[in-house]
Amino acid sequence: MTLDIIIPTYNEYDNLCRLIPYLLDHIDNSNTQIIVVDADSSDDNSACLFEDFNIEYYKTDKTCRASQLNYGAQLSTADCLFFLHADVIPPKDFIAQIKDNLKTYDYGIFSYEFSPSTLLLGINARATRKKSILSGGGDQGLFIKRTLFNQVGGYNESQVIMEDFELFSRLKSLSDYALIQKPVTVSSRKYEENSWLRVNLVNLVAFSLFYVGSSPRVIKDFCQRWLRSKETC
């Protein structure tokens, strides 16, 4: 079973400087390829980072993360795909964890913890240890068999925000999923730039809008209005 890691980026040079060496230390390069799809970052140092590594680095003029993820999937020839955000660090044995769970399930996600963490962020993190209606965010690192990804048509490129939840909702309608308890580590930068209360209130409204069928553009405009961050919901 081959597995490729697909990382969508936009101005993520600093995070990539931490993530890429870490991944290379914990993968078998003969079986796993790292594919970075950059949405025309203004910090154009990212390409230089990969010159000495076996990394596939591509630029696209599409700034929609769903488009970046689909593009990365098209570039991959692996049996399975692992979609990873640039500010998320998987556990050291993530390859073994994913492959073991894909023996039983066709797709899955990780629970997560924050770094740096606080008591309140710990509450958020504990909620990811159980399956719920809120499961499936991009920070949880979706891994999926290519056959299933192709079957559902990949990410919906009209979904300019919450593309991960939209895909995950379609997947859940077909079958159950794996939830790996060994957590990935997620940057808490969005909470630092705003506040725990503000981010959670915005997320609550965004989820509510999503589940009542509001347009992705309405949800994105709302998040960008109320969150001071390079990331949205």
Secondary structure in CASP SS format (residue, H / E / C, confidence):
PFRMAT SS
TARGET T0000
AUTHOR 0000-0000-0000
METHOD secondary structure of the structure
MODEL  1
M C 1.00
T C 1.00
L E 1.00
D E 1.00
I E 1.00
I E 1.00
I E 1.00
P E 1.00
T E 1.00
Y C 1.00
N C 1.00
E C 1.00
Y H 1.00
D H 1.00
N H 1.00
L H 1.00
C H 1.00
R H 1.00
L H 1.00
I H 1.00
P H 1.00
Y H 1.00
L H 1.00
L H 1.00
D H 1.00
H C 1.00
I C 1.00
D C 1.00
N C 1.00
S C 1.00
N C 1.00
T C 1.00
Q C 1.00
I E 1.00
I E 1.00
V E 1.00
V E 1.00
D E 1.00
A C 1.00
D C 1.00
S C 1.00
S C 1.00
D C 1.00
D C 1.00
N C 1.00
S H 1.00
A H 1.00
C H 1.00
L H 1.00
F C 1.00
E C 1.00
D C 1.00
F C 1.00
N C 1.00
I E 1.00
E E 1.00
Y E 1.00
Y E 1.00
K E 1.00
T C 1.00
D C 1.00
K C 1.00
T C 1.00
C C 1.00
R H 1.00
A H 1.00
S H 1.00
Q H 1.00
L H 1.00
N H 1.00
Y H 1.00
G H 1.00
A H 1.00
Q H 1.00
L H 1.00
S C 1.00
T C 1.00
A C 1.00
D C 1.00
C E 1.00
L E 1.00
F E 1.00
F E 1.00
L C 1.00
H C 1.00
A C 1.00
D C 1.00
V E 1.00
I E 1.00
P C 1.00
P C 1.00
K C 1.00
D C 1.00
F H 1.00
I H 1.00
A H 1.00
Q H 1.00
I H 1.00
K H 1.00
D H 1.00
N H 1.00
L C 1.00
K C 1.00
T C 1.00
Y C 1.00
D C 1.00
Y E 1.00
G E 1.00
I E 1.00
F E 1.00
S E 1.00
Y E 1.00
E E 1.00
F E 1.00
S E 1.00
P C 1.00
S C 1.00
T C 1.00
L H 1.00
L H 1.00
L H 1.00
G H 1.00
I H 1.00
N H 1.00
A H 1.00
R H 1.00
A H 1.00
T C 1.00
R C 1.00
K C 1.00
K C 1.00
S C 1.00
I C 1.00
L C 1.00
S C 1.00
G C 1.00
G C 1.00
G H 1.00
D H 1.00
Q H 1.00
G C 1.00
L C 1.00
F E 1.00
I E 1.00
K E 1.00
R H 1.00
T H 1.00
L H 1.00
F H 1.00
N H 1.00
Q H 1.00
V C 1.00
G C 1.00
G C 1.00
Y C 1.00
N C 1.00
E C 1.00
S C 1.00
Q C 1.00
V C 1.00
I C 1.00
M C 1.00
E H 1.00
D H 1.00
F H 1.00
E H 1.00
L H 1.00
F H 1.00
S H 1.00
R H 1.00
L H 1.00
K H 1.00
S C 1.00
L C 1.00
S C 1.00
D C 1.00
Y C 1.00
A E 1.00
L E 1.00
I E 1.00
Q E 1.00
K E 1.00
P E 1.00
V E 1.00
T E 1.00
V E 1.00
S E 1.00
S C 1.00
R H 1.00
K H 1.00
Y H 1.00
E H 1.00
E H 1.00
N C 1.00
S C 1.00
W H 1.00
L H 1.00
R H 1.00
V H 1.00
N H 1.00
L H 1.00
V H 1.00
N H 1.00
L H 1.00
V H 1.00
A H 1.00
F H 1.00
S H 1.00
L H 1.00
F H 1.00
Y H 1.00
V C 1.00
G C 1.00
S C 1.00
S C 1.00
P H 1.00
R H 1.00
V H 1.00
I H 1.00
K H 1.00
D H 1.00
F H 1.00
C H 1.00
Q H 1.00
R H 1.00
W H 1.00
L C 1.00
R C 1.00
S C 1.00
K C 1.00
E C 1.00
T C 1.00
C C 1.00
END
